[in-house]
Amino acid sequence: MKIRELFWKQKENEASDTKDEQEEEEKDEKKNPEIWWIYDGRGVCLGNVALDATGSYSAQISKDDNNPFFDELIHITGPLGHGGDEFKHSVVITDVDLDEVTEAYNNAGFAVVGASDTDHEELLRELDKLQTVKGGESKKYK
């Protein structure tokens, strides 16, 4: 009876170890932050929904001239989040539920698209350009 118990305990430990290893690998694969872009029908990016440092999602709505839907997006997003911070270029509404806000945007005719690795690489290139003296091409990325 003891041998059988030891055998099953060992099998349970092996299964647990495999599950832990898989979870660790998934964490390693997700090196880029979670971001979803908000687009209008013309394909113009109007903002984003992103996982922030607190572990909750925030929606950032652009206030520039390219976004004629600013008021509509604020009207949709405001009730789904908690508070908002207004900046010169955008409004950030914190603590939104990703599924709920995505569904609301889609129902209003907007598209919400997850950022790809290429998007993240492009963002890094652009941020690196900003660090150069004249805003020219990056030395790291070509």
N, C-alpha and C positions, 0 to 999 in steps of 0.2 A: 504494500500500500504506500509506503514511503517513497519508493522509487517512482511510482506513478505520479504522485504529487509533485515530486521534484521535476519530473519530465514536463508536466503541464506548466509549472511555474517558469521553467526555462523557456518554453514556447511563448508564454505571455510576455516575458521580458524581451525576447527577440522581436516580437511583434511591436512592442512599445518602442524599442530602440529604432526600428525601421520607420515607424511613424514620426518619431522625433527627428530623425535624419531627413525625412522628406519635408517636414515643416521648415527645418533649417535651410535646406536647399531652396525652397520657395522664397524664403526671406532674402537669400543671397541673390536670386534672380531678379527681385524687385528692387533694383538699385535707383530707379528714377521715381520721383514723386508722382502721386496719382493726380492727374489733371484731365479735365474734360473741357473742350472748347465749345463755346456757344456761337452758332452761326445763324445768320438770317438766310432768306431764300436766295440771295445773290451770292452767297458764299463769303460774306464779310464777317470777320470775327468780331463779336460784340462783347466778349468777356470770357470768363472761365469759372469752373467749379473745381476746387482743389482741396485735397486733404492737408490740413494745416498742422503745425507743430503740436497742437493740443490733442490731436487725434480725431478732430471733428472736421466736417466739410464747411468751406466758406465759398460764397459766390461773389465774384468780382465783376462788376458791370462797368464797362467803359463809358466815359462822359464826353469823348471827343466828337468831332463833327461827322465821323464815319458811322455813328450810331444814332440813327433817327428813332430807334426803338427804346431809348433809355428809360423814358417814363413808364412804358409798358412793362419792361423787364423789372423795374423797381416795384411796380404794382404787383407783379406776379411773385417776386422773390421775397419782398418784405414780410408778408404774413407767414412765410415758411421758415424764417430764421429768427434770431434773437439779436436785435440791435443792428447797428450798422455804423461804419466809419466812413466819413466822406473825405476824399483826397482831391487834389487838383485835377487828376486824370481819371478817377474812378470812385465808385462806392463799393465797399466790401460789406456784405451781409454775412454775419457769422452764424455758426451752428445750424446749418441747413441739412436736411436729410437728402442724400444724393438721389435716391430713387424717386422721392416725392418731387424734388425740384426738376429733375430730368423729365419726369412725366408732365409736369406743368408746362415746361418750355416746349416740349414736343406737341402738346395739345394746343398751344398757342401758335404753332407753325414754325417754331425754331428747331434747329438741329443741334444735338449735343453729341460730340464726337470725342472719344478717348484719345489722348495724346500718344503718339507713337515714339519709339526710340529715336527716329529721325527728327521728330519735333524737338525732343530734349537736346539732341546734339546741335541742332540749329540755334536753340536758345543759348547754349553754352558758347557757341561761336560768337553770337551777337554780344553776349556779356563780356567775352574776352576782348572784342573789338573796342568796347567802351573803356577798357582799361588802358588801351594804347594812347599815346599822347595826342595824336591827330585823328583818332577814330578810324585808322586805316585797317588794312588786313591784319589778321592775327598771325603771330609767329607759330602758335601751337596748331592752328587749324587751317587747312587749305581747301 
